[in-house]
Amino acid sequence: MAAPEVTHLPNLPNDVEGLRQSIRDAVVRVVGEDPRQATERDWMEALAFAIRERMVERRLLTRRQFADEDVKRVYYLSMEYLIGRMLEANLRNMGILEPARQAMDDLGVNLDTILDLEDDAALGNGGLGRLAACILESLATQGYPGYGYGIRYEFGMFRQEFEPYHQVEHPDNWLRYGNPWEFPRSDRKYPIHFYGHVVEHHHPGGETRYTWENVEEVLAMAYDYPTAGYGRRNVNNLRLWAAKATRDFDLRYFNEGDYIRAVADKAESETISMVLYPNDATAIGKELRLKQEYFFVSASLQDILDRHLALGYNLDALPDKVAIQLNDTHPAIAVAELMRLLVDCHELSWDRAWDLTRRTFAYTNHTLMPEALETWPVELMERVLPRHMGIIYEINHDFLEQVRHRYPGDNDRLAR
């Protein structure tokens, strides 16, 4: 059942006069420009900040409402969000498109002109990403406590231009002018591990535990984007992760004059969130794609568990208070990752962790075309995510044991 919508409006006025004053103030206080000298892009950013200010108030009220109602939260994990231009969408969803148009006219600026200046947040490839963006908007519109998780790609879907006789693809640097809608959360960083090896530990009571050692570490930093529902006062949140290096550069190499090597680790770490859909025709491209998927899944699950515990719930209440929806095959590694977090980090038993995991996840499959159903070489998985490969082996073993028990002697079924 949907949580009730926020029952009272924020303090900021949404009439023409109130919007005009907020936009003019934002030009000075946020953009840092004299209204007499402001460019059309300055006015576009000022309008975005004025609308964002109103969305944030509604976001805080929505979050408080959900906390008071003790609701179950749904988290949507997707590699793609084809959000598009957010300024006009937010004006429409907030119900203030026409007041904003009049306010801009009063300031001597044409709204349609500045709407065309905004870059598309092309963090998706097509139907899958557009569907994900629509689902987030629908959740807010219907009053559900639903939140998105994905990757803040520095370069989104390629930009197309036509040259004589052929089409040319260029990088889509959608962040070249910054993004007025995002909130960097430098306090929300999570360690993400790759490579290394797994060590098995046998405890006196017969219990076996595992540690993942000699890993390469990358930090995932959160960026929040308020998501307004249409015609409602509810505003939910989309949280995107950017890869950050654990250190900016190696001072020893820098002092020796080897500047490229000094920043090599930083460049390699931050490549993870650089480009939407790296070319996976090569082995290195396939490896980067796997790292991207695990990167955002691990950060999201760590964040979800942190929020769940901070709200005062215990882990046994996870399926009652959390639903995690996996958007196609890309975040499927989340099943093994949640098992790792519950078993290795929170020291739950395998059976208890598996019961919680099964009751927490749901999955959407968008197509049966073989080229869209991801598979990974076992060698690659064992090298990049060795602990998860062990967990997958154990899940598979338990499943085959259930088949043997239910269909004794049916080896053909077991083979299938």
Contacts in CASP RR format, 6 or more apart in sequence:
PFRMAT RR
TARGET T0000
AUTHOR 0000-0000-0000
METHOD contacts of the structure
MODEL  1
MAAPEVTHLPNLPNDVEGLRQSIRDAVVRVVGEDPRQATERDWMEALAFA
IRERMVERRLLTRRQFADEDVKRVYYLSMEYLIGRMLEANLRNMGILEPA
RQAMDDLGVNLDTILDLEDDAALGNGGLGRLAACILESLATQGYPGYGYG
IRYEFGMFRQEFEPYHQVEHPDNWLRYGNPWEFPRSDRKYPIHFYGHVVE
HHHPGGETRYTWENVEEVLAMAYDYPTAGYGRRNVNNLRLWAAKATRDFD
LRYFNEGDYIRAVADKAESETISMVLYPNDATAIGKELRLKQEYFFVSAS
LQDILDRHLALGYNLDALPDKVAIQLNDTHPAIAVAELMRLLVDCHELSW
DRAWDLTRRTFAYTNHTLMPEALETWPVELMERVLPRHMGIIYEINHDFL
EQVRHRYPGDNDRLAR
2 142 0 8 1.000
2 143 0 8 1.000
2 144 0 8 1.000
3 65 0 8 1.000
3 66 0 8 1.000
3 69 0 8 1.000
3 71 0 8 1.000
3 143 0 8 1.000
3 144 0 8 1.000
3 145 0 8 1.000
4 65 0 8 1.000
4 69 0 8 1.000
4 143 0 8 1.000
5 65 0 8 1.000
5 143 0 8 1.000
5 232 0 8 1.000
5 233 0 8 1.000
5 234 0 8 1.000
6 58 0 8 1.000
6 61 0 8 1.000
6 62 0 8 1.000
6 65 0 8 1.000
6 233 0 8 1.000
6 234 0 8 1.000
7 65 0 8 1.000
8 61 0 8 1.000
9 233 0 8 1.000
10 54 0 8 1.000
10 57 0 8 1.000
10 58 0 8 1.000
10 61 0 8 1.000
11 57 0 8 1.000
12 18 0 8 1.000
12 22 0 8 1.000
12 53 0 8 1.000
12 54 0 8 1.000
12 57 0 8 1.000
13 19 0 8 1.000
14 54 0 8 1.000
14 94 0 8 1.000
14 95 0 8 1.000
14 96 0 8 1.000
14 99 0 8 1.000
15 99 0 8 1.000
16 99 0 8 1.000
16 102 0 8 1.000
16 103 0 8 1.000
16 106 0 8 1.000
17 103 0 8 1.000
18 103 0 8 1.000
19 50 0 8 1.000
19 96 0 8 1.000
19 99 0 8 1.000
19 100 0 8 1.000
19 103 0 8 1.000
20 103 0 8 1.000
20 106 0 8 1.000
20 107 0 8 1.000
22 50 0 8 1.000
22 53 0 8 1.000
23 43 0 8 1.000
23 46 0 8 1.000
23 47 0 8 1.000
23 50 0 8 1.000
23 103 0 8 1.000
23 104 0 8 1.000
23 107 0 8 1.000
24 35 0 8 1.000
24 46 0 8 1.000
24 107 0 8 1.000
25 50 0 8 1.000
26 45 0 8 1.000
26 46 0 8 1.000
26 47 0 8 1.000
26 49 0 8 1.000
26 50 0 8 1.000
26 53 0 8 1.000
27 33 0 8 1.000
27 34 0 8 1.000
27 35 0 8 1.000
27 38 0 8 1.000
27 42 0 8 1.000
27 43 0 8 1.000
27 46 0 8 1.000
28 34 0 8 1.000
28 35 0 8 1.000
30 45 0 8 1.000
30 46 0 8 1.000
30 49 0 8 1.000
31 38 0 8 1.000
31 42 0 8 1.000
31 45 0 8 1.000
31 46 0 8 1.000
31 49 0 8 1.000
33 39 0 8 1.000
33 42 0 8 1.000
35 107 0 8 1.000
38 46 0 8 1.000
40 109 0 8 1.000
40 113 0 8 1.000
40 114 0 8 1.000
40 117 0 8 1.000
41 114 0 8 1.000
41 117 0 8 1.000
41 177 0 8 1.000
43 104 0 8 1.000
43 107 0 8 1.000
43 109 0 8 1.000
43 114 0 8 1.000
44 87 0 8 1.000
44 114 0 8 1.000
44 115 0 8 1.000
44 117 0 8 1.000
44 118 0 8 1.000
45 180 0 8 1.000
47 87 0 8 1.000
47 100 0 8 1.000
47 104 0 8 1.000
47 111 0 8 1.000
47 114 0 8 1.000
48 86 0 8 1.000
48 87 0 8 1.000
48 118 0 8 1.000
48 180 0 8 1.000
48 181 0 8 1.000
49 180 0 8 1.000
51 87 0 8 1.000
51 90 0 8 1.000
51 91 0 8 1.000
51 94 0 8 1.000
51 96 0 8 1.000
51 100 0 8 1.000
52 90 0 8 1.000
52 180 0 8 1.000
52 181 0 8 1.000
52 226 0 8 1.000
54 94 0 8 1.000
54 96 0 8 1.000
55 90 0 8 1.000
55 94 0 8 1.000
55 226 0 8 1.000
55 228 0 8 1.000
55 235 0 8 1.000
56 226 0 8 1.000
56 235 0 8 1.000
58 226 0 8 1.000
58 228 0 8 1.000
58 233 0 8 1.000
58 234 0 8 1.000
58 235 0 8 1.000
59 226 0 8 1.000
59 235 0 8 1.000
59 236 0 8 1.000
59 237 0 8 1.000
61 233 0 8 1.000
62 233 0 8 1.000
62 234 0 8 1.000
62 235 0 8 1.000
62 236 0 8 1.000
66 73 0 8 1.000
66 145 0 8 1.000
67 311 0 8 1.000
71 145 0 8 1.000
72 145 0 8 1.000
72 320 0 8 1.000
72 321 0 8 1.000
72 322 0 8 1.000
72 323 0 8 1.000
73 145 0 8 1.000
73 146 0 8 1.000
73 147 0 8 1.000
73 321 0 8 1.000
73 322 0 8 1.000
73 323 0 8 1.000
74 139 0 8 1.000
74 144 0 8 1.000
74 145 0 8 1.000
74 146 0 8 1.000
74 147 0 8 1.000
74 322 0 8 1.000
74 323 0 8 1.000
74 324 0 8 1.000
74 325 0 8 1.000
75 146 0 8 1.000
75 147 0 8 1.000
75 148 0 8 1.000
75 149 0 8 1.000
75 300 0 8 1.000
75 304 0 8 1.000
75 322 0 8 1.000
75 323 0 8 1.000
75 324 0 8 1.000
75 325 0 8 1.000
76 132 0 8 1.000
76 135 0 8 1.000
76 136 0 8 1.000
76 139 0 8 1.000
76 146 0 8 1.000
76 147 0 8 1.000
76 148 0 8 1.000
76 149 0 8 1.000
76 325 0 8 1.000
76 327 0 8 1.000
77 148 0 8 1.000
77 149 0 8 1.000
77 150 0 8 1.000
77 296 0 8 1.000
77 297 0 8 1.000
77 300 0 8 1.000
77 324 0 8 1.000
77 325 0 8 1.000
77 326 0 8 1.000
77 327 0 8 1.000
77 331 0 8 1.000
77 334 0 8 1.000
78 128 0 8 1.000
78 129 0 8 1.000
78 132 0 8 1.000
78 148 0 8 1.000
78 149 0 8 1.000
78 150 0 8 1.000
78 327 0 8 1.000
78 328 0 8 1.000
78 330 0 8 1.000
78 331 0 8 1.000
79 124 0 8 1.000
79 150 0 8 1.000
79 151 0 8 1.000
79 292 0 8 1.000
79 293 0 8 1.000
79 296 0 8 1.000
79 327 0 8 1.000
79 328 0 8 1.000
79 330 0 8 1.000
79 331 0 8 1.000
80 123 0 8 1.000
80 124 0 8 1.000
80 125 0 8 1.000
80 126 0 8 1.000
80 128 0 8 1.000
80 129 0 8 1.000
80 132 0 8 1.000
80 276 0 8 1.000
80 327 0 8 1.000
80 330 0 8 1.000
81 121 0 8 1.000
81 123 0 8 1.000
81 124 0 8 1.000
81 129 0 8 1.000
81 132 0 8 1.000
81 133 0 8 1.000
81 136 0 8 1.000
81 148 0 8 1.000
81 150 0 8 1.000
81 238 0 8 1.000
81 240 0 8 1.000
82 122 0 8 1.000
82 123 0 8 1.000
82 124 0 8 1.000
82 125 0 8 1.000
82 126 0 8 1.000
82 127 0 8 1.000
82 129 0 8 1.000
82 130 0 8 1.000
82 132 0 8 1.000
82 133 0 8 1.000
82 157 0 8 1.000
83 120 0 8 1.000
83 121 0 8 1.000
83 123 0 8 1.000
83 133 0 8 1.000
83 225 0 8 1.000
83 238 0 8 1.000
84 120 0 8 1.000
84 121 0 8 1.000
84 122 0 8 1.000
84 133 0 8 1.000
85 115 0 8 1.000
85 118 0 8 1.000
85 119 0 8 1.000
85 120 0 8 1.000
85 121 0 8 1.000
86 118 0 8 1.000
86 121 0 8 1.000
86 181 0 8 1.000
86 225 0 8 1.000
87 115 0 8 1.000
87 118 0 8 1.000
88 97 0 8 1.000
88 115 0 8 1.000
88 118 0 8 1.000
89 137 0 8 1.000
90 181 0 8 1.000
90 228 0 8 1.000
91 97 0 8 1.000
91 100 0 8 1.000
92 230 0 8 1.000
93 137 0 8 1.000
93 141 0 8 1.000
93 228 0 8 1.000
93 229 0 8 1.000
93 230 0 8 1.000
93 231 0 8 1.000
94 228 0 8 1.000
94 231 0 8 1.000
95 231 0 8 1.000
100 111 0 8 1.000
101 111 0 8 1.000
104 110 0 8 1.000
104 111 0 8 1.000
104 114 0 8 1.000
105 111 0 8 1.000
119 174 0 8 1.000
119 175 0 8 1.000
119 176 0 8 1.000
119 177 0 8 1.000
120 172 0 8 1.000
120 174 0 8 1.000
121 174 0 8 1.000
121 179 0 8 1.000
122 156 0 8 1.000
122 157 0 8 1.000
122 172 0 8 1.000
122 174 0 8 1.000
122 276 0 8 1.000
123 129 0 8 1.000
123 150 0 8 1.000
123 151 0 8 1.000
123 152 0 8 1.000
123 153 0 8 1.000
123 156 0 8 1.000
123 157 0 8 1.000
123 240 0 8 1.000
123 276 0 8 1.000
124 130 0 8 1.000
124 156 0 8 1.000
124 157 0 8 1.000
124 276 0 8 1.000
125 157 0 8 1.000
125 276 0 8 1.000
125 277 0 8 1.000
126 157 0 8 1.000
128 327 0 8 1.000
128 328 0 8 1.000
128 366 0 8 1.000
131 327 0 8 1.000
131 366 0 8 1.000
132 327 0 8 1.000
136 146 0 8 1.000
136 148 0 8 1.000
136 227 0 8 1.000
136 236 0 8 1.000
136 238 0 8 1.000
137 227 0 8 1.000
137 228 0 8 1.000
137 229 0 8 1.000
137 230 0 8 1.000
139 145 0 8 1.000
139 146 0 8 1.000
139 227 0 8 1.000
139 236 0 8 1.000
140 146 0 8 1.000
140 227 0 8 1.000
140 228 0 8 1.000
140 229 0 8 1.000
140 230 0 8 1.000
140 232 0 8 1.000
140 234 0 8 1.000
140 235 0 8 1.000
140 236 0 8 1.000
141 229 0 8 1.000
141 230 0 8 1.000
141 231 0 8 1.000
141 232 0 8 1.000
141 234 0 8 1.000
143 229 0 8 1.000
143 232 0 8 1.000
143 234 0 8 1.000
145 236 0 8 1.000
146 236 0 8 1.000
147 236 0 8 1.000
147 237 0 8 1.000
147 238 0 8 1.000
147 239 0 8 1.000
148 227 0 8 1.000
148 236 0 8 1.000
148 237 0 8 1.000
148 238 0 8 1.000
148 239 0 8 1.000
149 238 0 8 1.000
149 239 0 8 1.000
149 240 0 8 1.000
149 241 0 8 1.000
149 296 0 8 1.000
149 299 0 8 1.000
149 300 0 8 1.000
149 303 0 8 1.000
150 238 0 8 1.000
150 239 0 8 1.000
150 240 0 8 1.000
150 241 0 8 1.000
150 296 0 8 1.000
150 300 0 8 1.000
151 240 0 8 1.000
151 241 0 8 1.000
151 242 0 8 1.000
151 273 0 8 1.000
151 276 0 8 1.000
151 292 0 8 1.000
151 295 0 8 1.000
151 296 0 8 1.000
152 182 0 8 1.000
152 223 0 8 1.000
152 240 0 8 1.000
152 241 0 8 1.000
152 242 0 8 1.000
152 273 0 8 1.000
153 273 0 8 1.000
153 274 0 8 1.000
153 275 0 8 1.000
153 276 0 8 1.000
154 173 0 8 1.000
154 175 0 8 1.000
154 242 0 8 1.000
154 273 0 8 1.000
154 274 0 8 1.000
154 275 0 8 1.000
155 171 0 8 1.000
155 172 0 8 1.000
155 173 0 8 1.000
155 174 0 8 1.000
155 274 0 8 1.000
155 275 0 8 1.000
155 276 0 8 1.000
156 171 0 8 1.000
156 172 0 8 1.000
156 174 0 8 1.000
156 275 0 8 1.000
156 276 0 8 1.000
157 172 0 8 1.000
157 276 0 8 1.000
158 169 0 8 1.000
158 170 0 8 1.000
158 171 0 8 1.000
158 172 0 8 1.000
159 169 0 8 1.000
159 170 0 8 1.000
159 171 0 8 1.000
159 172 0 8 1.000
160 167 0 8 1.000
160 168 0 8 1.000
160 169 0 8 1.000
160 170 0 8 1.000
161 167 0 8 1.000
161 168 0 8 1.000
161 170 0 8 1.000
162 168 0 8 1.000
171 275 0 8 1.000
181 225 0 8 1.000
181 226 0 8 1.000
182 223 0 8 1.000
182 224 0 8 1.000
182 225 0 8 1.000
182 240 0 8 1.000
183 223 0 8 1.000
183 224 0 8 1.000
183 225 0 8 1.000
184 221 0 8 1.000
184 222 0 8 1.000
184 223 0 8 1.000
185 221 0 8 1.000
185 222 0 8 1.000
185 223 0 8 1.000
185 224 0 8 1.000
185 239 0 8 1.000
186 221 0 8 1.000
188 221 0 8 1.000
188 222 0 8 1.000
188 303 0 8 1.000
189 219 0 8 1.000
189 220 0 8 1.000
189 221 0 8 1.000
189 222 0 8 1.000
189 244 0 8 1.000
190 219 0 8 1.000
190 220 0 8 1.000
190 298 0 8 1.000
190 299 0 8 1.000
190 302 0 8 1.000
190 303 0 8 1.000
191 217 0 8 1.000
191 218 0 8 1.000
191 219 0 8 1.000
191 220 0 8 1.000
191 246 0 8 1.000
192 217 0 8 1.000
192 218 0 8 1.000
192 219 0 8 1.000
192 220 0 8 1.000
192 243 0 8 1.000
192 294 0 8 1.000
192 295 0 8 1.000
192 298 0 8 1.000
192 299 0 8 1.000
193 212 0 8 1.000
193 215 0 8 1.000
193 216 0 8 1.000
193 217 0 8 1.000
193 298 0 8 1.000
194 215 0 8 1.000
194 216 0 8 1.000
194 218 0 8 1.000
194 291 0 8 1.000
194 294 0 8 1.000
194 384 0 8 1.000
194 385 0 8 1.000
195 214 0 8 1.000
195 215 0 8 1.000
195 216 0 8 1.000
195 383 0 8 1.000
195 384 0 8 1.000
195 386 0 8 1.000
196 212 0 8 1.000
196 213 0 8 1.000
196 214 0 8 1.000
196 215 0 8 1.000
196 216 0 8 1.000
196 386 0 8 1.000
197 212 0 8 1.000
197 213 0 8 1.000
197 214 0 8 1.000
197 386 0 8 1.000
198 210 0 8 1.000
198 211 0 8 1.000
198 212 0 8 1.000
198 213 0 8 1.000
198 386 0 8 1.000
198 387 0 8 1.000
198 390 0 8 1.000
199 210 0 8 1.000
199 211 0 8 1.000
199 213 0 8 1.000
200 208 0 8 1.000
200 209 0 8 1.000
200 210 0 8 1.000
201 208 0 8 1.000
201 209 0 8 1.000
201 210 0 8 1.000
201 211 0 8 1.000
202 208 0 8 1.000
203 209 0 8 1.000
209 344 0 8 1.000
209 347 0 8 1.000
210 343 0 8 1.000
210 344 0 8 1.000
210 387 0 8 1.000
211 344 0 8 1.000
212 340 0 8 1.000
212 344 0 8 1.000
212 386 0 8 1.000
212 387 0 8 1.000
217 246 0 8 1.000
218 243 0 8 1.000
218 244 0 8 1.000
218 245 0 8 1.000
218 246 0 8 1.000
218 269 0 8 1.000
218 272 0 8 1.000
218 295 0 8 1.000
219 243 0 8 1.000
219 244 0 8 1.000
219 245 0 8 1.000
219 246 0 8 1.000
219 269 0 8 1.000
220 241 0 8 1.000
220 242 0 8 1.000
220 243 0 8 1.000
220 244 0 8 1.000
220 295 0 8 1.000
220 296 0 8 1.000
220 298 0 8 1.000
220 299 0 8 1.000
221 241 0 8 1.000
221 242 0 8 1.000
221 243 0 8 1.000
221 244 0 8 1.000
222 239 0 8 1.000
222 240 0 8 1.000
222 241 0 8 1.000
222 299 0 8 1.000
222 303 0 8 1.000
223 239 0 8 1.000
223 240 0 8 1.000
223 241 0 8 1.000
223 242 0 8 1.000
224 237 0 8 1.000
224 238 0 8 1.000
224 239 0 8 1.000
224 240 0 8 1.000
225 237 0 8 1.000
225 238 0 8 1.000
225 239 0 8 1.000
225 240 0 8 1.000
226 235 0 8 1.000
226 236 0 8 1.000
226 237 0 8 1.000
226 238 0 8 1.000
227 235 0 8 1.000
227 236 0 8 1.000
227 237 0 8 1.000
227 238 0 8 1.000
228 234 0 8 1.000
228 235 0 8 1.000
229 235 0 8 1.000
229 236 0 8 1.000
239 300 0 8 1.000
239 303 0 8 1.000
241 273 0 8 1.000
241 295 0 8 1.000
241 296 0 8 1.000
241 299 0 8 1.000
241 300 0 8 1.000
242 270 0 8 1.000
242 273 0 8 1.000
243 269 0 8 1.000
243 270 0 8 1.000
243 271 0 8 1.000
243 272 0 8 1.000
243 273 0 8 1.000
243 274 0 8 1.000
243 295 0 8 1.000
244 269 0 8 1.000
244 270 0 8 1.000
245 265 0 8 1.000
245 266 0 8 1.000
245 269 0 8 1.000
245 270 0 8 1.000
246 269 0 8 1.000
247 265 0 8 1.000
247 266 0 8 1.000
248 263 0 8 1.000
248 266 0 8 1.000
249 262 0 8 1.000
249 263 0 8 1.000
249 265 0 8 1.000
249 266 0 8 1.000
250 261 0 8 1.000
250 262 0 8 1.000
250 263 0 8 1.000
250 265 0 8 1.000
251 262 0 8 1.000
253 259 0 8 1.000
253 261 0 8 1.000
253 262 0 8 1.000
254 262 0 8 1.000
271 288 0 8 1.000
272 288 0 8 1.000
272 291 0 8 1.000
272 292 0 8 1.000
272 295 0 8 1.000
273 292 0 8 1.000
273 295 0 8 1.000
277 289 0 8 1.000
278 285 0 8 1.000
278 288 0 8 1.000
278 289 0 8 1.000
278 292 0 8 1.000
279 285 0 8 1.000
280 286 0 8 1.000
280 288 0 8 1.000
280 289 0 8 1.000
283 380 0 8 1.000
286 376 0 8 1.000
286 377 0 8 1.000
286 380 0 8 1.000
287 380 0 8 1.000
287 384 0 8 1.000
290 376 0 8 1.000
290 380 0 8 1.000
290 381 0 8 1.000
290 384 0 8 1.000
290 385 0 8 1.000
291 384 0 8 1.000
293 330 0 8 1.000
293 331 0 8 1.000
293 333 0 8 1.000
294 333 0 8 1.000
294 337 0 8 1.000
294 384 0 8 1.000
294 385 0 8 1.000
294 388 0 8 1.000
296 331 0 8 1.000
297 331 0 8 1.000
297 333 0 8 1.000
297 334 0 8 1.000
297 337 0 8 1.000
298 337 0 8 1.000
300 331 0 8 1.000
300 334 0 8 1.000
301 324 0 8 1.000
301 334 0 8 1.000
301 337 0 8 1.000
301 338 0 8 1.000
301 341 0 8 1.000
302 341 0 8 1.000
304 322 0 8 1.000
304 324 0 8 1.000
305 315 0 8 1.000
305 341 0 8 1.000
305 346 0 8 1.000
308 315 0 8 1.000
308 317 0 8 1.000
308 318 0 8 1.000
308 321 0 8 1.000
308 322 0 8 1.000
309 315 0 8 1.000
311 321 0 8 1.000
313 321 0 8 1.000
315 342 0 8 1.000
315 346 0 8 1.000
315 348 0 8 1.000
315 356 0 8 1.000
316 356 0 8 1.000
318 356 0 8 1.000
318 359 0 8 1.000
318 360 0 8 1.000
319 356 0 8 1.000
319 359 0 8 1.000
319 360 0 8 1.000
322 360 0 8 1.000
323 360 0 8 1.000
323 362 0 8 1.000
324 334 0 8 1.000
324 338 0 8 1.000
324 360 0 8 1.000
324 361 0 8 1.000
324 362 0 8 1.000
325 361 0 8 1.000
325 362 0 8 1.000
325 363 0 8 1.000
325 364 0 8 1.000
326 332 0 8 1.000
326 334 0 8 1.000
326 361 0 8 1.000
326 362 0 8 1.000
326 363 0 8 1.000
326 364 0 8 1.000
327 364 0 8 1.000
327 366 0 8 1.000
328 364 0 8 1.000
328 365 0 8 1.000
328 366 0 8 1.000
328 372 0 8 1.000
329 365 0 8 1.000
329 372 0 8 1.000
329 373 0 8 1.000
329 374 0 8 1.000
330 374 0 8 1.000
332 363 0 8 1.000
332 374 0 8 1.000
333 385 0 8 1.000
333 388 0 8 1.000
334 361 0 8 1.000
335 357 0 8 1.000
335 361 0 8 1.000
335 395 0 8 1.000
336 385 0 8 1.000
336 388 0 8 1.000
336 391 0 8 1.000
336 392 0 8 1.000
336 395 0 8 1.000
337 388 0 8 1.000
338 353 0 8 1.000
338 357 0 8 1.000
338 360 0 8 1.000
338 361 0 8 1.000
339 350 0 8 1.000
339 353 0 8 1.000
339 354 0 8 1.000
339 357 0 8 1.000
339 391 0 8 1.000
339 395 0 8 1.000
340 387 0 8 1.000
340 388 0 8 1.000
340 391 0 8 1.000
342 348 0 8 1.000
342 352 0 8 1.000
342 353 0 8 1.000
342 356 0 8 1.000
342 357 0 8 1.000
343 349 0 8 1.000
343 350 0 8 1.000
343 353 0 8 1.000
343 391 0 8 1.000
344 387 0 8 1.000
348 356 0 8 1.000
350 394 0 8 1.000
354 395 0 8 1.000
354 398 0 8 1.000
366 372 0 8 1.000
367 373 0 8 1.000
378 389 0 8 1.000
381 388 0 8 1.000
381 389 0 8 1.000
381 392 0 8 1.000
382 389 0 8 1.000
400 414 0 8 1.000
403 410 0 8 1.000
403 413 0 8 1.000
403 414 0 8 1.000
404 414 0 8 1.000
407 413 0 8 1.000
407 414 0 8 1.000
END
